[in-house]
Amino acid sequence: MPLDPIAKRLLAMMAAAAPESRTRPSPGERRDSLKKLMQFARAEAASVTTVDGTMPGPAGEIAYRLYAPAVEAASAAPGFVFFHGGGMVAGSIQTHDRIAAALAEATGCRLISVDYRLAPEHKFPAAVEDAIAATEYVARNAEAFGIDAERLVVGGDSAGATLAAVVC
């Protein structure tokens, strides 16, 4: 089947505009780029408080940030285990801070943003192992987080959504 003429033209234009020597950005360059990009996130959640901590993981401590909405029920709140995006190379709990805070505020959940191990320093399946371990830890220790273990969800942004799907 021949390529659609419009798609063929688009590909030709992209090839003509591309630099002759293409190099892939290093992991550090990707991290810096994402950090700069995420500064433009418009989500504001002034009524959310945060607490940083660590939990045990398969290869050492896993950092997390707990977001608590200002208006909470008297009983344990629903929980949300969140995995940041960034291609499993570039994101962090810092780059996705505004997004996580906005999600906590919008959902009324106590959200735990997990800082899983990144590639290429940590080979596959390191991020998956951390995601599973973090979710299991939160479920087992829900009361300590102020979370109702019966109302726990997982989710994420981009690569983090992939981790959430794997955890499920």
C-alpha positions as CSV (number, residue, x, y, z in Angstrom):
1,M,0.0,0.0,0.0
2,P,1.5,3.4,-1.0
3,L,2.1,6.1,1.6
4,D,-0.6,8.8,1.7
5,P,0.7,11.8,-0.4
6,I,0.2,14.3,2.5
7,A,2.1,12.1,4.9
8,K,4.8,11.6,2.3
9,R,5.1,15.3,1.9
10,L,5.3,15.9,5.6
11,L,8.1,13.3,6.0
12,A,10.0,14.9,3.2
13,M,9.7,18.4,4.8
14,M,10.8,17.0,8.2
15,A,13.8,15.4,6.6
16,A,14.8,18.6,4.8
17,A,14.6,20.6,7.9
18,A,16.5,18.2,10.1
19,P,20.1,18.9,11.0
20,E,22.6,16.8,9.2
21,S,24.1,15.3,12.3
22,R,21.6,14.2,14.8
23,T,22.6,13.3,18.3
24,R,20.5,12.0,21.1
25,P,20.4,14.1,24.2
26,S,22.2,12.6,27.2
27,P,20.0,11.6,30.2
28,G,21.3,14.7,32.0
29,E,20.2,16.9,29.1
30,R,16.8,15.3,29.0
31,R,16.4,15.8,32.8
32,D,17.4,19.5,32.5
33,S,15.1,20.0,29.6
34,L,12.1,18.4,31.3
35,K,12.8,20.4,34.5
36,K,12.7,23.7,32.5
37,L,9.6,22.6,30.6
38,M,7.7,21.7,33.8
39,Q,8.3,25.1,35.3
40,F,5.5,26.3,32.9
41,A,2.9,23.9,34.4
42,R,0.0,26.2,35.3
43,A,-1.5,24.0,38.1
44,E,-1.7,25.9,41.3
45,A,-2.8,24.2,44.5
46,A,-2.2,26.6,47.4
47,S,-4.4,24.6,49.7
48,V,-2.3,21.5,49.6
49,T,0.3,20.6,52.1
50,T,3.3,18.3,51.5
51,V,5.6,16.1,53.5
52,D,8.6,14.4,52.0
53,G,9.7,11.0,53.2
54,T,11.2,7.6,52.2
55,M,10.0,4.1,52.1
56,P,11.8,0.8,51.8
57,G,12.4,-0.4,48.2
58,P,14.0,-3.4,46.5
59,A,17.3,-1.6,46.1
60,G,17.2,0.9,49.0
61,E,15.1,3.8,50.1
62,I,12.5,5.2,47.7
63,A,11.8,8.9,48.1
64,Y,8.2,10.1,48.1
65,R,6.2,13.3,48.6
66,L,2.8,13.1,50.3
67,Y,0.2,15.7,49.3
68,A,-2.7,16.3,51.5
69,P,-5.6,18.5,50.5
70,A,-6.5,21.2,53.1
71,V,-10.2,20.1,53.3
72,E,-10.2,16.5,54.5
73,A,-12.9,14.3,56.0
74,A,-12.7,13.4,59.6
75,S,-11.9,9.8,58.7
76,A,-9.2,8.4,56.5
77,A,-9.1,9.9,53.0
78,P,-8.9,8.0,49.7
79,G,-5.3,7.4,48.6
80,F,-3.6,8.0,45.2
81,V,-0.2,6.5,44.4
82,F,1.2,8.7,41.6
83,F,4.1,7.9,39.2
84,H,5.6,10.9,37.4
85,G,6.3,10.9,33.7
86,G,9.6,11.6,31.9
87,G,10.2,8.4,29.9
88,M,11.5,6.7,33.0
89,V,14.7,8.7,32.4
90,A,13.9,12.4,33.1
91,G,11.1,13.0,35.6
92,S,11.0,13.3,39.4
93,I,8.8,14.2,42.2
94,Q,10.2,17.8,41.8
95,T,9.4,18.1,38.1
96,H,5.9,16.9,38.7
97,D,5.2,18.8,41.9
98,R,2.6,21.1,40.6
99,I,0.8,18.4,38.7
100,A,0.7,16.1,41.8
101,A,-0.5,19.0,44.0
102,A,-3.3,19.9,41.6
103,L,-4.4,16.2,41.4
104,A,-4.5,15.9,45.2
105,E,-6.6,19.1,45.4
106,A,-8.9,18.1,42.6
107,T,-9.5,14.6,43.8
108,G,-9.5,15.2,47.6
109,C,-7.1,12.2,47.8
110,R,-4.0,12.0,49.9
111,L,-1.6,11.6,47.0
112,I,1.8,9.9,47.3
113,S,4.2,10.8,44.4
114,V,6.8,8.1,44.1
115,D,10.4,8.9,43.0
116,Y,11.2,5.6,41.3
117,R,14.7,4.7,40.0
118,L,15.5,6.1,36.6
119,A,17.3,4.7,33.5
120,P,19.9,4.4,32.2
121,E,21.6,4.3,35.6
122,H,19.1,1.7,36.8
123,K,18.3,-0.9,34.2
124,F,14.8,-2.4,33.5
125,P,12.9,-3.5,35.5
126,A,14.1,-1.2,38.3
127,A,11.3,1.4,37.9
128,V,8.7,-1.4,37.7
129,E,10.0,-3.0,40.9
130,D,10.0,0.4,42.7
131,A,6.4,1.1,41.6
132,I,5.2,-2.3,42.8
133,A,7.1,-2.0,46.1
134,A,5.8,1.5,46.7
135,T,2.2,0.6,46.0
136,E,2.4,-2.4,48.3
137,Y,4.1,-0.4,51.0
138,V,1.4,2.3,50.9
139,A,-1.4,-0.3,50.9
140,R,0.2,-2.0,54.0
141,N,0.8,1.3,55.8
142,A,-2.3,3.2,54.6
143,E,-3.3,4.2,58.2
144,A,0.1,5.8,58.8
145,F,-0.5,7.9,55.7
146,G,-4.0,8.9,56.7
147,I,-5.4,6.8,53.8
148,D,-8.3,4.4,53.7
149,A,-6.7,1.2,52.3
150,E,-10.0,0.2,50.7
151,R,-10.0,3.4,48.6
152,L,-6.6,3.3,47.0
153,V,-5.9,4.1,43.3
154,V,-2.8,4.2,41.2
155,G,-2.1,6.5,38.3
156,G,0.5,8.5,36.5
157,D,1.6,10.8,33.8
158,S,3.0,9.4,30.6
159,A,5.6,6.8,31.5
160,G,4.2,6.9,35.0
161,A,0.8,5.8,33.6
162,T,2.6,2.8,32.1
163,L,4.0,2.0,35.6
164,A,0.5,2.4,37.1
165,A,-0.9,-0.1,34.5
166,V,1.8,-2.6,35.3
167,V,1.1,-2.2,39.0
168,C,-2.5,-3.0,38.3
